[in-house]
Amino acid sequence: MRYCYHYICHDLLQSKQLIDPLPREATHLQLYSFIQYLNMFKVIRDKCIRNKAVKYLDSLRNGSRSYATNNEIVTSADIVIIGGGIAGCNTLYQLSKRGANAVLLEANRLTSGTTWHTAGLVWSLRPSDLEVRLLEDSRKVYSGLEEESGDYAGWINNGGMFISRSKVRTEEYMRLHTLGKAMGVPSEVLDPTEAQKLFPLLDPSVFKMALYSPTDGTIDPAMACNALVKVATKNGGKIYEDCPVIDVHYAHNIFGNKEVTGVHTDKGFIRTKCVVNCGGVWGPRIARYAGVPSLPIIPFKHAYVVADAIPEIRGCPNIRDHDVNLYFKIQGESCNIGGYEHNPIMLDQVSDSQHFHLYDLDWDVFSVHMNSAASLCPKLANVGVKSTVCGPESFTPDHKPILGEDPNVFGLYHNCGYNSAGMMFSAGCGIQMAEWIITGRPHYNMFTFDVSRFTPGQLSRPHWARESSHEAYVKNYSVVFPNDEPLAGRDASHDALHQELIDDGAVMQARAGWERPGFYLLGEKIRVQQYDWGGVNDYPRNLDLRYEEVLKGDYTFGFSKHHDLIGAEALACRNAAAMFNMSYYGKLYLTGPDAQRTAELAFTADLSKGKDRVVYTLLLNDKGGVEADLTVSILDGGQGSLHEPIFKGRGYYLVTPGFSANHTASILKRVIHKYKLRANVTDVTKQLCILAIQGPDSQRILQRYTDAGLSNDAFPLHTHRSISVTKAPNAPDNKSYTCRALRVSWAGELGWELHIPSSHAIQVYKALRQAKGLRNAGWRALTSLSAEKGFHLWNADLRTDDNPVESNLGFACRKGGQYIGNEAVTKARKNGVNKKYAYFTIDDKIPLFGQEAIFRNGMPVGYIRRGDYAFFLDKPIGIGYITNDGSVVTNDFLQNAEYEIEVMGKRYKANLHLRSPFDPTGQRMLGNYGALGMDENTHEPHAGQNERAGGSE
Ligand SMILES: Cc1cc2nc3c(=O)[nH]c(=O)nc-3n(C[C@H](O)[C@H](O)[C@H](O)COP(=O)(O)OP(=O)(O)OC[C@H]3O[C@@H](n4cnc5c(N)ncnc54)[C@H](O)[C@@H]3O)c2cc1C
């Protein structure tokens, strides 16, 4: 083990006479203090900061940090936070601010894990509205800490600059620039010469443009943590250092669920019902203490080097040169150079006793960044390296942090897995965590960070976490293409039809660990290959690179190479019939003596209808935010098969978007737990396949395979029943297979979903595959069709921060009766809403992906949440929410205005539609194709369009 002390250029420090040198036999505490000095040294020569820093350094030197409580620990607390890095300190700060009785336990000293050696860069723009908001919140916290704590908190607002070396990167930055406009985050597009004025060392000939973000900066970890805990202790928060948690206690409640009851430390036991795991790279170990076998966090080495002083860079912005995976952090005359390698070093584990620890830098791995730095700033080729900083950092399979309550243990929250962005995110996330813990749900839509996004199928495969996290590290600075797919961690789960579909040309997408067909390349058999780790570290590169080649067709912000092919699938559904494999949908049974009571509480729609009905419903949180949308088939107990289970009383068959099925199930379980209901949620996703036959010819085609009546009278829209499907029309052996058919459509067509036991799904698929006029179509076509029809897509245009009234889904919320979130819906109905769902079509043929800015009479009023191409309308379609500067959005406000959508910096005239521009009265779902369900003149809907909707993803 080597401490960073050994890498420190003492001469330099002593020559500045800032501190005394550290003896080689330094104790941990001395070393710790010394490291704080080192960090301070980076900023200390900025005069305005120097005086403030000296005060802080004195307090460290005297060992007089007032927040540390080393006496006997408390015996109970409302909330126990494990880990005193930046995540833990931010969580304690926010919880204490809200009056919670919270205690933080740190195994060693605050910041001693990853936090102390961070670069501390804080950016403003990311390709996600949630992340832009969180970064904004973080900056507000850090920049306000000095005034709040009375100590300088280490925030430096020197701005940041993104460097583009390629056309596609420039387009990505232009998307960020546009999103920034919609969200009130300023940025400036600079040509290379203008960029060089801000950063004189840049060679303007090696890049094409730069995006300058004046609100960026850096945060010093030790100072920030010090200020956070100082404020927290003033507000009643408690901190115990040198207090490792050695176990987390939980009990099984009467319903068999695990609930946290306390934590064991070497200083005693603390009773608590709430534990927050802020353990960084040690997070999985803490999760295991609490009976959670796997939390997908993989530690990697991450490094930067500190270059010798360079006077010209004083006052320059930080740099991110994504195309070569490089960053610079500027502090005074000091430049830290870091980056993300293609051959990063994965750590098998980080030992418990590893505090204030750094690794030797592996120059074979790191030197690529020095070359890149010299190519961007030739002067850096001749600058020496003062010290190296290489430490452990957590990476996760999808490159997002892991937050929220564990679905398997009530009262266990996670706040870790920050993917080298913990400084910039954890202050914003701390606010959301505090709200989550205190009010039950966060204020923002945190699903992409929520631990419940991972499925049991993924979590049970250690190689999935390892290889996906590797890919996440390697792609840290890659262009984020909306339709990209991972190469790692594939094939965690697939349905019974997987091989058949590949044989028929399916090109697979990965969602929540499931393989689902994105589109079909007829005549091809393209299999996703085993992850080859990019061919690094002696792994042989895959010989079959066809899947990777197909993905490249989507490496653009223009139209996909596969655009026409996807369009042909979509139009086949609109004009004839298409078969979609929707097996990846989550399928759950809700049964038990209190199933009806559970459904009444959890679901917004009226479920008192007949047992053959399929009802589109929402599941809200207490604040009225939409946690899930799903279809509920009302059932009585059946014959005992998978699609007809035996149970007493009323039961429900729930079909929910696949990527959020685990989330939906965990929310339902929480409702059952909270209200002490006798109900069960059983997941049968793997046991049932779904084939959806959709389109004007669907009835004619399906009728040839079944003796069940399929007319509107015999099988009305939004009903379900068991039917038999024969092996082939007029098959001599007359072999048939039973399944549950639901007459619903997410494509907005006449059609049925067949929910087939996996054991005979292949036979049914093979039978239908022979049908003339029916072609396979994938999810790319299906999501486009649903956008065109105006059906919602959860986690895109419908989220936990949307009220149903804002989302035009008031029709799915019953007016009488009580359900969770009812009050917020009633209030929104009465008082109006401050944002409103709307569709936009653009006459210019440009692709929309989401995150484009909406302008109303020249002013930004929102951004597109979901963009697609509506192939039948032959126009791009965007769905977003319009705001009115905090006031109520009325129909008058919406309609009496001119709209434009800004795409990569350029504005396009847009047509507003308050309701779906396609088949507004839902005639096609009723099988009425006479007038094609369109008002050809206006494309405007007739009243009641959405009341007939009933789709779900
Ligand atoms: C070289 C490098 C550069 C970076 N640069 C940036 C950057 O520029 N910007 C940015 O935003 N992020 C950056 N990061 C990432 C950022 O520093 C981390 O994401 C962040 O510090 C993680 O904080 P944490 O609180 O989650 O974990 P940690 O700081 O590791 O804190 C976890 C704490 O939990 C404690 N603990 C563990 N087990 C127990 C137990 N059983 N009981 C009690 N306590 C326990 C540990 O002792 C530790 O103190 C960088 C990381 C590295 C390595």
The ligand as a Gaussian input file, in Angstrom:
#p B3LYP/6-31G(d) Opt

LIG

0 1
 C       -9.353000      10.113000      -9.715000
 C      -10.806000      10.469000      -9.577000
 C      -11.263000      11.658000     -10.104000
 C      -12.599000      11.999000      -9.989000
 N      -13.030000      13.172000     -10.499000
 C      -14.325000      13.535000     -10.367000
 C      -14.783000      14.771000     -10.843000
 O      -14.055000      15.530000     -11.445000
 N      -16.079000      15.108000     -10.650000
 C      -16.940000      14.266000     -10.016000
 O      -18.108000      14.607000      -9.874000
 N      -16.531000      13.074000      -9.553000
 C      -15.255000      12.691000      -9.712000
 N      -14.820000      11.495000      -9.238000
 C      -15.790000      10.614000      -8.601000
 C      -16.132000      11.059000      -7.191000
 O      -14.993000      11.448000      -6.516000
 C      -16.839000       9.933000      -6.492000
 O      -17.961000       9.560000      -7.247000
 C      -17.291000      10.292000      -5.115000
 O      -16.261000      10.819000      -4.357000
 C      -17.855000       9.058000      -4.419000
 O      -18.317000       9.451000      -3.171000
 P      -19.046000       8.430000      -2.225000
 O      -19.474000       9.181000      -1.041000
 O      -20.081000       7.689000      -2.990000
 O      -17.952000       7.326000      -1.871000
 P      -16.700000       7.420000      -0.898000
 O      -16.061000       8.729000      -0.927000
 O      -15.836000       6.270000      -1.211000
 O      -17.336000       7.255000       0.523000
 C      -17.740000       6.000000       1.019000
 C      -17.405000       5.977000       2.499000
 O      -18.045000       4.861000       3.091000
 C      -17.200000       4.430000       4.150000
 N      -17.566000       3.061000       4.511000
 C      -17.439000       1.957000       3.742000
 N      -17.879000       0.879000       4.426000
 C      -18.304000       1.321000       5.621000
 C      -18.866000       0.684000       6.759000
 N      -19.076000      -0.637000       6.786000
 N      -19.182000       1.442000       7.824000
 C      -18.991000       2.789000       7.815000
 N      -18.449000       3.417000       6.770000
 C      -18.122000       2.702000       5.683000
 C      -15.819000       4.555000       3.550000
 O      -14.830000       4.606000       4.558000
 C      -15.930000       5.840000       2.761000
 O      -15.487000       6.949000       3.484000
 C      -13.480000      11.118000      -9.334000
 C      -13.025000       9.921000      -8.824000
 C      -11.687000       9.592000      -8.944000
 C      -11.209000       8.304000      -8.397000

